[in-house]
Amino acid sequence: MRLPKRFPNRDDIAAVRAEAERLEPGGEADDERRLAGRVMGRREMGKLVFLDLVDRSGRIQLLCDTSRTGPIDVDLGDIVGVTGSPARAKRGEPSLAVDELELLAKIQRLLPDTFHGVTDLETRYRQRYLDLLVNEDTRADFELRTRIVGAVRRHLDDQGFLEVETPVLQPRYGGGFAEPFVTHYNALDADYYLRIATELYLKRLIVGGLEKVYELGKDFRNEGLSYKHVPEFTMVEWYEAYTDYRDQMERVEELVETVARDTTAGTRVTYRGHEVDLKAPWRRLKLVDALEEKGLWTRDPDELRFRLTERGVDTSQDKSWAQLVDHALSHFVEPALIEPTILHDYPVELSPFARATDDEPTTVERFEYFVGGTELGNAFTELNDPDEQASRFEQQAEEAGGEPGDPDYVEALAYGMPPTGGVGLGIDRLAMVLAGRDNIRDVVLFPALRERS
């Protein structure tokens, strides 16, 4: 069977449905419309065949009078093109009265239960195309994610930021604690790394005078999986000259609120069982105060390890005070940050690229921000002294899991970088919050999965 290669001049189902809704029950318009989509339902009543046709914009009923169309030889899942007139069934259902139906693609495997959809999580993640086909909520979530990405870009563009692209394959990885993916660059005969962050390249651009830059794209960390972690994830990072972390707190609040309003028509969302309001201003909380509230602030590593162990936390893999503090935060502080909260002023040991606060050299101007107990991102007043940056690189290299130094980045700083505020925001996690999904795999189209045994 030779099937058509194209079906031109088609209309969106949503637009035709809107036309049909304006008709009286039993009425039919004079205008001709062309629709194409997948058949997701079939019912017969004598010479009438009722089909449900679905495209990206929505669903509509097809009224197929076989005395008008001829026999209707289609199965559930077939892709068809139809020509007809907007109509409204006698029972009021917006429809298209079909004059002509063409088969465009023939399904060769049975669809899952189209009433209940794909409910098995393994199937949903592994065969996302089936999930999208039969679960309208899934399609809505990923359309929302696309709108979120567009809204983030629009907001930063409107604020005068320049979108740029930096290398995904890097000779040195930098921008935080993380285990990188390693590959080999044949043309250069050298091992390269998939980037764990865009930070150091974007700040080179600040040195170069671009002043307000951002990049939205993939980062990679060869680490574990959880409800909020996947090794391949989407981030937006932006850097703004002549600002500090206080300025960026306001920018984060404004961006998240604006994106929420643009994509969900409001600021209230339900995430992980909590109703939260993303409207600015957000709660501000110092890290030391947050740990003190939990009885976990001390600079004595042995004492902190004892307190954590006493509470049932396995600290056997924590080799430094900084790692113990990070463990205390992730176990006892972060899960309690339900309302939108900015946690700020971090120990220098946790933050290699941030400038010290004015009144305490062991504390740096860094913040992370949380919604529903989930971290959305991280921000700094950026370190711009080359000698201090070189010293911090050395300090981090001594830490277990610390990142290597980057002499070229230190040299770039030697040419002078203006005072700068920088922010990273996890797009996947923002999509989780705005879509109300508890697992990051629900907002990633094709999450990595183990091979079937």
N, C-alpha and C positions, 0 to 999 in steps of 0.2 A: 504494500500500500504506500503510494507516494503522498506524503503529507505536505501541506503548505509550508513554505520557508518563512513566511511573514504574515502578519495580520495588521495592516496599517490603519491609521485614522480611528483608533479605538478611543472610547471615552472611559473615564473612571466610573466604577460602579457607584461610588458615593454620590457623584454628581447626578447620575441617572436616577438613583434611588430618591434623591431630594426632589427631582422633577415629578416622580411618580407619587410621592407623598402629597403633592398639591392637588391631585386628582380626586374626584369622588369615587367611592367604591363601585367597581364595575366599569369605570371609565378608562379610555385609552387615548393617548395623545396622537397627533398627526405626524410629529417629527420622527425621523429615523435615527436610531442610535446603534453604535457598534461596541460590544463588550467582549472581553476575553478574560479567561481565568480558569480556575479548577473547579470541577463538579464535586461538591461535598455533600450532596443530598439528592435523593430521587424518590418520588412518590407518583403513583399512577391512579387515575380515576377515569375509567372508560377511555375515550379518545384523548383525554388530557394527560400530559406528563408534566409534573412539576419538578424542576431541578433547582438546587441551590448553587449559585455561582459565586466564587470568592476571588477577589484580587486584593492587592495590597491595601486598597482604600476601604474595603468593606465587603458586604454580602448582599445579594439580591436574589429574589425568586424569579425563575424563568417559567413563563407560561407557554408550554409547547402544545398547541392544538395540532395533532398529527394530520388532520385533514388540511392543515395549512402548511405544515413543515415537512410532512412525510414521516416515516418511521424514525424514532429516536433511539439510535443504537450507541449508547454511551454507558460507561461504567463509572462508579465512584472513583474519583481520582483522575479521570481523563481531563485533559486541558482542551478547551473548546473556544471557538470564536462564534459569536452570535450577532445577528442583525435583526432589529425589531423596533418596537415603539414602547416608550414608557407607558405603564398601565398600572391599574390598581385592582387587585382581585376583589371579588364580591365580598370576601370577609375582611377586606381592608389592607391586605399585605402589599406593600410597594413591589412592583414587578416589572419585567420586560416581556411584552407579548412578542414571541419570537416568530420571525418570518423564515429565517435561514440559520442553520447550525452547521458549523464545520469542525471536524476533529483536527486538532493541531498537534497533539502528542498523546500517545496511548500508554496508560499505566500498565505495568507488567508484574507488579507485586501488590498484594492486597494492602490497603491502608489500615493503620490501627483503628481501634474503636473511635469513630469520629464524634461520638457523644461525650465520652469521658476524657478523650484526648490521650496523650502519652503520659502515663503517671509514673512509670518506672524511671528513677533518677538516672540510672546507668544508661538507659536508652536515650533519655532526653539529652544528656551531655555527649554521648558517643555518636548519635544520629540526630544532630540538631536540626537537620532539614525536616525530619518527621515531626519533631517538636514544634517547629514553626508552622508546618502545614496544618496541624490539627489543634494547636493550642493558641487561641486568640490572645491570651494573656502574655504568652511568650513573645508573640509578634509585637504587642504593645510595649513590652519592656525594652526590646531592642530598638524600636522606633524612638522611645524616650531617650535611650542612651545616645542615639545619633543627635537628637535635639540638644542634649546636654553638651556634647562636644562642640556643636555649632554655637551654642550660647556662650560657652567659655571663650571661644575664639572671638566672637563678636564683642564681648565685654572688654577683653584685653586690647583688641584692635581699636575700640572706641576710646580707650584710655591712652592711646598713643604708643602702644607697644608694637614692636616689629617681630613678626614670626620668622624664625630662622631654623636651619637644619644643621646639626652637628653629627660627627661620625658615630655610627653604631658599633663599628669595629674599631677598637682603640688599642694602642700599644701599651698603655697603662690604664688600669681602671681606677677610678677615684670618685669620691662623693659620699662615702659612708662606710660603715661596717657591712660587708657582704662577701659571700663566696661567688666569684664570677664563673661564667661559662668560658672555656678556653677553646680556641680554634687555631688552625694554622693557615697563615697567609702565604700561599705558594709563591706568588710573584715576588714577595719580599723575603721569603724564606725566614719567617719569624712567627712566633706565637703571638696572637692577638686575643683580645677579650671582648665579648659582648658587653656593652656598657651597662654598668649598674646605676648610672645617673648621668645627667647631662651637665651637671654643675660646673665642672672645671672649664669646659669649653665655652659655656655661656658667659662665664666671668672673664674669660679672655676677650670676649666681644665688648664687655664693659670697658676693659682696658683700651680697646680699640676705638672707643668713642661712640658706640651705638646707644648707650645710655639706658634704653628700656627695651629688653628683648625677652622673648619666650619661645619655648619649644614644646610641642605636644606630640608625644610619640611613645614608642615601646622602650622599656628598660628590662633587664634580665638579671635575676639573682638565682644562683644554683643552690637553692635552699628548699625548705619544706613546704608542705601544703597545709592549709587550714581553711576555716570558713572565710578568712579575710586575706589569705596569701596564695598567690600562684607565682611560679618562677618567671613567667612572661606577663608583664602588666603594663598598663598605660598610665603615664604621668604627664602633667604639665608643670614645667618649672619656669619661673620668671624672675628676672633680676632688674632692679631699678636703681640707677645712680642717684646719689644725693638724698637717700632715705635710710631709715634704720628699721629695726624690727617693730617698733611701735607703729610706724607708718604702715608696715605690711600687715599688722593685726587688723587695721581698719580696711585694708584692701581685701584681705581674705573674707572678712565679714560681708563686705559689700558684694564681692563676686559671688559667694555662695547664695546670698539672699537673692541677688539678681537672677542667677541661673535657675533657682527654684521657682521664682515668679514667672520666668519666661517659659518654663517647661511643664510646670504643674499648676500654674495659675494661683499659687499661694505659697506660704512659707511653712505651713503645718504639715508634717509627715508622720507616718507611723513606721518605726524601724525597730526591729528586734523586740517587739511587744511594747514599745514606749512611744507615746505621742510627744513629739518635740517640735519646737518652733525655731526655725532657722533665721528669724528676723534679728538684725543687729540692734543693739550691741550684745555681744556674748559675754558670758562669765569669764573673768580673768583670775587665775590662781597660780601662785608661785609654787614651783616644784618642791622646795623645802617645806613649805606649809602643808602641801598635800601629803608628803611623807610623814611629817610630824603628826598629822591627824590620825595616821594609821600606826603610829608608834614605831616608825621605821627609818627615822632620820638619824644617822650617825656617820661620821667619817672614819670610824674604826672598822676595817673590813672583817675582823674576827667577830666583833659584836654584831655587825649586820648579818653575817652568815649564821650566827647563833639564833638571832631573832627570826630569820626566814626558816631555818631548819625546824625551829620550835613550832612554826605554823604549818609544817608539812611540806615545805618547798624543797625540792631536790636541788642542791647547789653544787653538786659534785663536779659539774662542768664549768662552773664559774671560777676563773683563775685570777680575777682582779676585782677591786672595789667597784669599778665602773660597771662590770658585768653584773655584780650583785645588785647595784642600784637599779639597773635596767630590769632585772628580775623582779625587784620589789614593785617597780612601776607597773609592769605588765600584769602582775598577779593581783595587786591590791588597790592601785590607784586608778589606772585606766578603765577597768570595768565599771567603776562607779561614776565616771564622767558621762552622765546621760544627757543632760541639757547641753547645748553647744557650749564648749569650754575651751579657752586658750590657756594651756599650761606653760609657764614661762620661767626664765632664769635657771639655766641648767648648770651643773658642775662642768668645769672645763674638760674633765676627763671624758665626758660623753660627747663633746662637741668640738672637733678639731678645727673647724673653719669659722667659728664665731668670735667676735670681738668681746673682750671682757667688759663687764658693767663698770660704771664710773666709780662705784664705791666698794667693789669687792673683786679683786683680781682672780680669785678662784671660781668665779661665777661668770657665765657668758650670756650674751643677749641672743637667746634661742627660744623659740616656742614651738610646741606641737599643738594641734587643735583636734578636738574630739566631738563626736556626735553619737549618742547611743552606745557609749563604751567603746567605740571604734575610732582609731586615729585616722584622720583624713589626710594629714600632711605635716610638714615640718618647715621651719623658717629660721633665718639668722639675720643679725647684723653681720655682714660678711667681713672676715679678716682681710685686711688689705696691706699689711706690713710684710714684706717678703722675708725678712729675717725671722719674725715671729712665726710665719707660716712654715718655714723650713724647720724650725724648732718643733712645731706641732706635728709635722710629718714624722720626725724622729720619735717623738713621744708615742704616736700612734703605732709605729712599727714595732715598738716594744710591747704593746698590748697584744694579748692573744686574739688573733683574728683581725689585727689592725691592718690598715691599708698601706701599700707602699707609697714612697714619696714620688713627686712629679717635678723634677728639676726645671722642666720647660715652663710649668705653671708658675713656679717661684720666680723664674726669670721674667715672665710676663708681668708679675706684680712689681718687679723692680722698675718697670717703666711708669708705674703710678696708676693705681685704680682708685677712683673717687669713692668716698663712703657710699656703701651699697647695701640695700636690703634685698634678700632673696627668699623665694618660697617654692616649695614643691607641693603639689596637690594630686592625690591619687584619683584618677578618673573612674576606675572600677569601683572604688569605695564610695565616691560621690554618687555613682549610679545606683549602688546598693541602697543608699539612704533615700534617694528620691524615688526609687521604684519600690521601696519597702521590701527588699529581698534580703534574707538572712545569710545567704551564701554567695561568695564572689563568683562561683561557677554559674550562677543564674544570670549574671550580667556579662559574661564572657562568652562569645559565640561558640568558640571551639576550644574549651579548656583541655589541657594536657591530661591524658589518662594512661594508666598502665595498660600494656598489651593484654588482650584477653588470653587467659590460660587455656 
